[in-house]
């Protein structure tokens, strides 16, 4: 660190400080430097500008040090300078300055070049900007003398301070204003409201610029302020919030101790009087009239009442209670969520026929009391509430809220199991009718008599199928079917011993071929869907026909299980390998139920540990001379043979047959094609169809022929040449063709005598579509029923008329 020490000049002696003396004189300078700064501040400039050469001889002989030194001030300057010229602050001067301009002064540090400037020739320092102590109170600058030509430092760099002196240029300010404050109503004089503090940015150590005094400009006579502390207090007693709640107070803070010429600042304080419980509640009505229908459920709201309180918040919260009246047991009162209103509700069911009106005496009281204002009480009030019950048409009421019935499962059909009863609670007492809600009894096990309410069974009950029946019985007024009530009827079906026991789990067992006599081969158990009160107990025995069998025996363990034991050993697969053992199981309830179950026992090959290896009896019946490979070969041959047979049958079914003698499937037709539209009745007269039925009576003159065209005949027969067909020429073509076909049919013993024949290769037997001809469908009029044509709608009406099945009684389609 570099430190520039100044040269102190005395008339009697001179003392020079250099950088080499720093370490030896550290303690001395720490004490002398502050004093020296103060002295230099007060010294005139004429005493500070002398050259150090005057004392150079004695000093150098004494200390043997190179001389250097500064002559300068600790500078002070007032803030807020408003002149037009730069403000002169002070002067810097070096002992080496001869006045010839060879030394250049350089200024660095805070504000150098922007706030402060220095004349590099004379060392004069000026402020070129307006200074504000509240922005910055002092500046630390550094100065140095350099050779103007070589720019070599002639002196070490020295540091000095420029301090800004304060003037009263800032008024007091309330930094957090405007303010909000509350004070309880009815407060005493002198009650503190809020503490205010104004801040003055001026220097509090310099004069009275920052000495603040408080005063009230607005808000009297209700409030006052302490001049020194700024505490706002109540100055008027018994201020009532219900009369006036909000006040605005203006407070002033003035510096210079409040003297004339001081600066002042103001702020606003909004003061609100907070509520206290100083007002008792009061009902706005002395009598309340309310009404409620008798059909409302318990808990329904009848109405509400309100004891008004001029106070607010918790001080206005109420608690209501019924203190007297004939309805205190029928109605109840509670406070709503705001704790202001009393809600009257129904506590018990109402009945207009029994009591049409009630009277209630209700009290409302404050829940939060202030003992300081107890003398203003009592803080409660009383009112009367009259409640009228309105008559309504009510649904029937059952004598019980629910019914419970126990019924044995063997109850006979038509047994009356219970009689339910409901009545009309109104004064008219209308007749009631009963029914069962169908959704509660979908299987229709029960029936209720419509007038008496007697419940009876209409189907046999089975506890094992349905153990509980929950039905709903409806009661309806005859005069008003909309008035319907319901009640639940629970029917428990009691168990009756009506199911025989049977074996559970497996009905098959096995016995090892190495089993010995008395060996356990199977433990059997039984199950019974019945559930007797004393629990199940089964008895096991062999059927009489199997009681003396030589192979197996049964032992009843008396614990609902039984053992199947062998009676002998020496089992062989060459003999019987499957045994059927009938077992009789009976229960212990009355009436006793018995059943017989057959247990199948197979003889199996086992290892020494009793594990089954094989139970295939056929494997032991094969001849010893026939190997397994031979058996496989035989089976393969049989399979190939079957495939060949099926293939031959398939080929035979698709073989083409030129003529069929079966009258049912030999159906042939002749196709006649016309190139024009139908000619109506003339189409039926193109040829005499009677010739087809009796060809021997056919006459060459076929009678009336069509005159408009010559039909083109295209024969599909492979046996009648086309030349023979067309040989007749002219109008005799059709007649000749028909006669030729009839002659052929007469000569063929397999052809029917009433039609010309045309063979279709894939028609009839072997065809998937079977016969396409309509001739064979006319063999019997009773083979087909055409009644379904009536159900196909009006589009098939004409077809139904053709087959004579039109439903004359059916309504018209329109």
Residue pairs with C-beta under 8 A, 6 or more apart in sequence:
2 19
2 156
2 157
3 19
3 22
3 156
3 158
3 159
4 70
4 143
4 155
4 156
4 157
4 158
4 159
5 17
5 18
5 22
5 29
5 69
5 70
5 158
6 17
6 36
6 40
6 69
6 70
6 71
6 72
6 158
7 14
7 15
7 16
7 17
7 52
7 69
7 70
7 71
7 95
8 15
8 36
9 47
9 48
9 50
9 55
13 55
14 52
14 54
14 55
14 58
14 59
15 59
16 52
16 59
16 63
16 65
16 67
16 68
16 69
17 25
17 29
17 69
18 65
18 66
18 67
18 68
19 156
20 65
21 65
22 29
37 74
38 74
40 48
40 72
40 73
40 74
41 73
41 74
41 76
45 73
45 91
48 71
48 72
48 73
48 93
49 71
49 91
49 93
50 71
51 95
52 67
52 68
52 69
52 95
53 95
56 67
59 65
59 67
60 67
67 95
68 94
68 95
68 96
68 154
68 155
68 156
69 94
69 95
70 92
70 93
70 94
70 95
70 143
70 155
70 158
71 92
71 93
71 94
71 95
72 90
72 91
72 92
72 93
72 143
72 158
72 160
73 90
73 91
73 160
74 160
74 161
74 163
75 89
75 90
75 125
75 160
75 161
75 162
75 163
76 162
76 163
76 165
77 87
77 89
77 127
77 131
77 162
77 163
77 164
77 165
78 164
78 165
78 167
79 131
79 132
79 133
79 134
79 164
79 165
79 166
79 167
79 169
80 130
80 131
80 132
80 167
80 169
81 87
81 127
81 130
81 131
82 130
86 117
86 126
86 127
86 128
87 126
87 127
87 131
88 124
88 125
88 126
89 116
89 125
89 126
89 127
89 162
90 124
90 125
91 122
91 123
91 124
91 125
92 105
92 118
92 123
92 125
92 143
93 123
94 103
94 105
94 123
94 145
94 154
94 155
96 103
96 145
96 154
96 155
97 103
97 123
97 145
101 121
101 148
102 147
102 148
102 149
103 145
103 146
103 147
103 148
103 154
104 120
104 121
104 145
104 146
104 147
104 148
104 151
105 118
105 119
105 120
105 121
105 122
105 123
105 143
105 144
105 145
106 118
106 120
106 143
106 144
106 145
106 146
107 113
107 116
107 117
107 118
107 125
107 141
107 142
107 143
108 141
108 142
108 143
108 144
108 157
109 139
109 140
109 141
109 142
109 159
110 136
110 139
110 140
110 141
111 129
111 139
111 141
112 118
112 141
114 128
114 129
115 127
115 128
115 129
115 131
115 139
116 125
116 126
116 127
116 128
116 139
116 141
116 162
117 125
117 126
117 128
118 124
118 125
118 126
118 143
123 143
125 162
131 164
132 164
133 164
133 165
133 166
133 167
133 203
134 169
134 170
134 201
134 202
136 164
137 163
137 164
138 161
138 162
138 163
138 164
139 161
139 162
139 164
140 159
140 160
140 161
141 159
141 160
141 161
141 162
142 157
142 158
142 159
142 160
143 157
143 158
143 159
143 160
144 153
144 155
144 156
144 157
144 158
145 153
145 154
145 155
146 152
146 153
146 154
147 154
165 206
166 202
166 203
166 206
166 207
166 209
167 202
167 209
168 202
168 207
168 208
168 209
168 255
168 256
168 262
168 263
169 202
170 200
170 201
170 202
170 209
170 263
171 200
171 255
171 263
171 264
171 265
172 198
172 199
172 200
172 212
172 253
172 254
172 255
172 263
172 264
172 265
173 198
173 199
173 200
173 201
173 253
173 265
174 196
174 197
174 198
174 199
174 251
174 253
174 265
174 266
174 267
175 199
177 267
177 268
177 269
178 267
178 268
178 269
178 270
179 194
179 196
179 267
179 268
179 269
179 270
180 269
180 270
180 272
181 193
181 194
181 232
181 269
181 270
181 271
181 272
182 271
182 272
182 273
182 274
183 191
183 193
183 234
183 271
183 272
183 273
183 274
184 273
184 274
184 275
184 276
185 239
185 240
185 241
185 242
185 273
185 274
185 275
185 276
185 278
186 238
186 239
186 240
186 276
186 278
186 373
187 234
187 237
187 239
188 234
188 237
189 233
189 234
189 235
189 236
189 237
190 233
190 234
190 235
191 233
191 234
192 231
192 232
192 233
193 223
193 232
193 233
193 234
193 269
193 271
194 231
194 232
194 269
194 271
195 229
195 230
195 231
195 232
196 214
196 225
196 230
196 231
196 232
196 251
196 253
196 267
196 269
197 230
198 212
198 214
198 230
198 253
198 265
198 267
200 209
200 210
200 212
200 255
201 210
202 209
202 210
202 255
203 209
203 210
204 210
204 211
208 255
208 256
208 257
208 259
208 262
209 255
209 256
210 255
211 255
211 256
211 257
212 253
212 254
212 255
213 227
213 228
213 253
213 254
213 255
213 257
213 258
214 225
214 226
214 227
214 228
214 229
214 230
214 251
214 252
214 253
215 225
215 227
215 251
215 252
215 254
215 258
216 223
216 224
216 225
216 249
216 250
216 251
216 252
217 250
217 251
217 252
217 266
218 248
218 249
218 250
219 247
219 248
219 249
219 250
219 269
219 271
220 235
221 235
221 236
222 234
222 235
222 236
222 239
222 247
222 249
223 232
223 233
223 234
223 235
223 236
223 247
223 249
223 271
224 232
224 233
224 235
225 231
225 232
225 233
225 251
226 233
227 258
230 251
230 253
232 249
232 251
232 269
232 271
239 273
240 273
240 278
241 273
241 274
241 275
241 276
242 279
242 310
242 311
244 273
245 272
245 273
246 270
246 271
246 272
246 273
247 270
247 271
247 272
247 273
248 268
248 269
248 270
248 271
249 268
249 269
249 270
249 271
250 266
250 267
250 268
250 269
251 266
251 267
251 268
251 269
252 264
252 265
252 266
253 264
253 265
253 266
253 267
254 262
254 263
254 264
254 265
255 262
255 263
255 264
256 262
256 263
275 311
275 312
275 313
275 315
276 311
276 315
276 370
276 372
276 373
277 311
277 315
277 366
277 368
277 369
277 370
277 373
277 379
278 311
278 370
278 373
278 376
279 309
279 310
279 311
279 376
280 309
280 366
280 376
280 377
280 378
280 379
280 380
280 381
281 307
281 308
281 309
281 316
281 318
281 364
281 365
281 366
281 379
281 380
281 381
282 307
282 308
282 309
282 381
283 305
283 306
283 307
283 308
283 364
283 381
283 382
283 383
284 306
284 308
285 305
285 383
286 383
286 384
287 383
287 384
287 385
287 386
288 303
288 305
288 383
288 384
288 385
288 386
289 386
289 388
290 302
290 303
290 344
290 385
290 386
290 387
290 388
291 387
291 388
291 389
291 390
292 300
292 302
292 346
292 350
292 387
292 388
292 389
292 390
293 350
293 389
293 390
293 392
294 350
294 351
294 352
294 389
294 390
294 391
294 392
294 394
295 350
295 392
295 394
296 346
296 350
297 346
298 346
298 347
298 348
298 349
299 345
299 346
300 345
300 346
301 343
301 344
301 345
302 331
302 344
302 345
302 346
302 387
303 344
303 385
304 336
304 341
304 342
304 343
304 344
305 320
305 341
305 342
305 344
305 362
305 364
305 383
305 385
306 340
306 341
306 342
307 318
307 320
307 342
307 364
307 381
307 383
309 315
309 316
309 318
309 366
310 316
314 367
314 368
315 366
315 368
315 370
316 340
316 366
317 335
317 339
317 340
317 366
317 367
317 368
318 335
318 339
318 340
318 341
318 342
318 364
318 365
318 366
318 367
319 335
319 364
319 365
319 366
319 367
320 333
320 334
320 335
320 342
320 362
320 363
320 364
321 333
321 362
321 363
322 328
322 331
322 332
322 333
322 360
322 361
322 362
323 361
323 362
323 363
323 382
324 360
324 361
325 358
325 359
325 360
325 361
325 384
325 385
326 358
326 359
327 358
327 359
327 360
327 387
328 360
329 347
329 348
330 346
330 347
330 348
330 350
330 358
331 344
331 345
331 346
331 347
331 358
331 360
331 387
332 344
332 345
332 346
332 347
333 342
333 343
333 344
333 345
333 360
333 362
334 342
334 343
334 345
335 341
335 342
335 343
336 342
336 343
339 367
342 362
342 364
344 360
344 362
344 385
344 387
350 389
351 389
351 425
352 389
352 390
352 391
352 392
353 391
353 425
353 426
353 427
355 389
356 388
356 389
356 391
357 386
357 387
357 388
357 389
358 386
358 387
358 389
359 384
359 385
359 386
359 387
360 384
360 385
360 386
360 387
361 382
361 383
361 384
361 385
362 382
362 383
362 384
362 385
363 380
363 381
363 382
364 380
364 381
364 382
364 383
365 379
365 380
365 381
366 379
366 380
369 377
369 379
391 426
393 426
393 477
393 480
393 483
394 424
394 425
394 426
394 483
395 475
395 477
395 483
395 484
395 485
396 422
396 423
396 424
396 425
396 432
396 475
396 476
396 477
396 483
396 484
396 485
397 422
397 423
397 424
397 425
397 485
398 420
398 421
398 422
398 473
398 475
398 485
398 487
399 420
399 421
399 422
399 423
400 420
400 487
401 487
402 487
402 488
402 489
402 490
403 418
403 420
403 473
403 487
403 488
403 489
403 490
404 489
404 490
404 492
405 417
405 418
405 455
405 489
405 490
405 491
405 492
406 491
406 492
406 494
407 415
407 417
407 457
407 461
407 491
407 492
407 493
407 494
408 461
408 493
408 494
408 496
409 461
409 462
409 463
409 464
409 493
409 494
409 495
409 496
409 498
410 461
410 496
410 498
411 417
411 457
411 461
412 457
413 457
413 458
413 459
413 460
414 456
414 457
414 458
415 456
415 457
416 454
416 455
416 456
417 455
417 456
417 457
417 491
418 454
418 455
418 489
419 452
419 453
419 454
419 455
420 434
420 448
420 453
420 455
420 473
420 475
420 487
420 489
421 453
422 432
422 434
422 453
422 475
422 485
422 487
423 429
423 432
424 430
424 431
424 432
424 477
428 479
430 477
430 478
430 479
430 480
431 477
431 478
431 479
432 475
432 476
432 477
432 478
433 450
433 451
433 475
433 476
433 478
434 448
434 449
434 450
434 451
434 452
434 453
434 473
434 474
434 475
434 476
435 448
435 450
435 473
435 474
435 476
436 446
436 447
436 448
436 471
436 472
436 473
436 474
437 471
437 472
437 473
437 474
437 486
439 472
440 470
440 471
440 472
441 469
441 471
443 459
443 466
444 458
444 459
445 457
445 458
445 459
445 461
445 466
445 469
446 455
446 456
446 457
446 458
446 469
446 471
446 491
447 455
447 456
447 457
447 458
448 454
448 455
448 456
448 473
449 456
453 473
453 475
455 473
455 489
461 493
462 493
463 493
463 494
463 495
463 496
464 499
464 529
464 530
466 493
467 492
467 493
468 490
468 491
468 492
468 493
469 490
469 491
469 493
470 488
470 489
470 490
470 491
471 488
471 489
471 491
472 486
472 487
472 488
472 489
473 486
473 487
473 489
474 484
474 485
474 486
475 484
475 485
475 486
475 487
476 483
476 484
477 483
477 484
495 530
495 531
495 532
496 530
497 530
497 532
497 587
497 589
497 590
497 591
497 592
497 593
498 530
498 593
499 528
499 529
499 530
499 593
500 528
500 585
500 586
500 587
500 593
500 594
500 595
501 526
501 527
501 528
501 536
501 538
501 585
501 586
501 587
501 593
501 595
502 526
502 527
502 528
502 585
502 595
502 597
503 524
503 525
503 526
503 527
503 583
503 585
503 597
503 599
504 525
504 526
504 527
505 525
507 597
507 598
507 599
507 600
508 599
508 600
508 601
508 602
509 521
509 522
509 564
509 599
509 600
509 601
509 602
510 521
510 601
510 602
510 603
510 604
510 612
510 615
511 521
511 552
511 566
511 571
511 579
511 601
511 602
511 603
511 604
512 571
512 604
512 605
512 606
512 610
512 612
513 571
513 572
513 573
513 603
513 604
513 605
513 606
514 571
514 606
514 608
515 521
515 566
515 569
515 571
515 606
516 566
516 569
517 566
517 567
517 568
517 569
518 565
518 566
518 567
519 565
519 566
520 563
520 564
520 565
521 552
521 564
521 565
521 566
521 601
522 563
522 564
522 599
522 601
523 561
523 562
523 563
523 564
524 540
524 561
524 562
524 563
524 564
524 583
524 599
525 560
525 561
526 538
526 540
526 560
526 585
528 536
528 538
528 587
528 593
530 536
530 587
530 589
530 593
532 587
532 588
532 589
534 588
536 560
536 587
536 588
537 560
537 587
537 588
538 560
538 585
538 586
538 587
538 588
539 556
539 585
539 586
539 587
539 588
540 554
540 556
540 562
540 583
540 584
540 585
541 547
541 554
541 556
541 583
541 584
542 549
542 553
542 554
542 581
542 582
542 583
542 584
543 582
543 583
543 584
543 596
545 582
546 581
546 582
549 567
549 581
550 567
550 568
551 566
551 567
551 568
551 579
552 564
552 565
552 566
552 567
552 579
552 581
552 601
553 564
553 565
553 566
553 567
554 562
554 563
554 564
554 565
554 581
554 583
555 562
555 563
555 565
556 562
557 563
562 583
564 581
564 599
564 601
571 603
573 603
573 605
573 617
573 620
574 620
574 621
576 603
577 602
577 603
577 617
577 620
578 600
578 601
578 602
578 603
578 617
579 600
579 601
579 602
579 603
580 598
580 599
580 600
580 601
581 598
581 599
581 600
581 601
582 596
582 597
582 598
582 599
583 596
583 597
583 598
583 599
584 594
584 595
584 596
585 594
585 595
585 596
585 597
586 592
586 593
586 594
586 595
587 593
587 594
602 615
602 617
603 615
603 617
604 612
604 613
604 614
604 615
605 612
605 613
605 614
605 615
606 612
606 613
607 613
622 631
653 766
654 766
655 766
656 761
656 762
657 765
657 766
658 759
659 666
659 748
659 750
659 759
660 666
660 750
660 764
660 765
661 750
662 764
662 765
663 752
664 776
665 764
665 765
665 771
665 776
666 750
666 751
666 752
666 757
666 764
667 763
667 764
667 771
667 772
667 773
667 775
667 776
668 755
668 756
668 757
668 758
668 759
668 760
668 773
669 755
669 756
669 758
669 773
669 775
670 715
670 716
670 741
670 755
670 756
670 758
671 714
671 716
671 758
672 711
672 713
672 714
673 712
673 714
674 683
674 711
674 712
675 712
676 709
679 706
679 708
682 706
682 708
685 703
685 704
685 705
685 706
686 705
686 706
686 711
686 734
687 702
687 734
687 735
687 738
688 698
688 702
688 703
688 735
690 697
690 698
691 697
691 698
691 702
691 735
691 738
691 739
691 742
692 738
692 742
692 754
692 755
692 756
693 754
695 739
695 742
695 743
695 746
698 735
698 739
698 742
700 732
700 735
702 735
705 731
710 730
710 731
710 733
711 733
711 734
713 725
713 726
713 733
713 734
713 737
715 722
715 725
715 737
716 758
717 741
717 757
717 758
718 759
719 744
720 737
720 740
720 741
720 744
724 736
724 740
725 733
725 736
725 737
725 740
726 733
727 736
728 735
728 736
738 756
741 756
741 757
742 756
744 751
744 757
745 751
745 752
745 753
745 755
745 756
745 757
746 753
748 757
751 757
755 775
760 772
763 769
763 770
763 771
763 772
763 773
764 770
764 771
777 783
777 784
786 800
786 803
786 805
787 805
789 796
789 799
789 800
789 803
789 805
790 800
790 805
790 806
790 807
790 810
793 813
794 813
797 806
797 813
800 806
800 807
